[in-house]
Amino acid sequence: MAPDEAVVGCCGVLEIGTRGDAGPGEVLVRVRGGTETFLAWSAQPLVRGTKVLVVESRGVRQVDVIEWADPLDALTGDAGDAG
């Protein structure tokens, strides 16, 4: 299946933690004017609630993610809810 390029570069929050190479988690991503869930893969395990950035689409509803801290939160002093 073709990659979903619209989701690459979007931020989200892990609903189910990832297990690195051992398996995916689940991420809720803000995309296309709403929110959608995807299977989330990461190089290192990430816990539930981690804010992430989608760096690649694996095709049908599967993405690669990395942990993400929005740099704009530092400007406003808000480390709060970006997901």
C-alpha positions, 0 to 999 in steps of 0.5 A, spaced: 500 500 500 502 507 498 504 511 504 500 516 507 504 522 506 499 527 509 501 524 516 508 525 516 510 531 520 504 531 524 504 530 532 500 525 536 500 522 543 501 515 544 495 511 547 499 505 547 506 505 548 511 502 543 516 496 544 521 498 540 523 492 535 518 488 539 512 491 536 508 497 535 504 501 540 498 506 538 498 513 536 492 518 536 495 523 531 492 530 529 491 530 521 486 532 516 482 537 520 481 531 526 484 525 529 486 518 527 489 512 530 495 509 527 499 503 529 506 506 531 513 503 531 519 506 534 526 504 534 526 505 542 520 503 547 516 509 548 511 509 554 503 511 553 502 518 553 509 520 550 508 526 545 511 524 538 512 526 531 510 522 525 517 521 521 515 516 516 508 512 513 509 505 513 502 505 508 496 503 511 495 506 518 502 504 520 507 510 522 514 511 524 515 515 530 520 519 535 519 522 541 517 530 540 517 536 545 514 542 541 520 547 541 514 553 541 512 550 548 518 553 551 517 560 548 510 560 552 512 556 558 507 551 557 510 544 557 502 542 556 498 538 552 500 538 545 497 532 543 
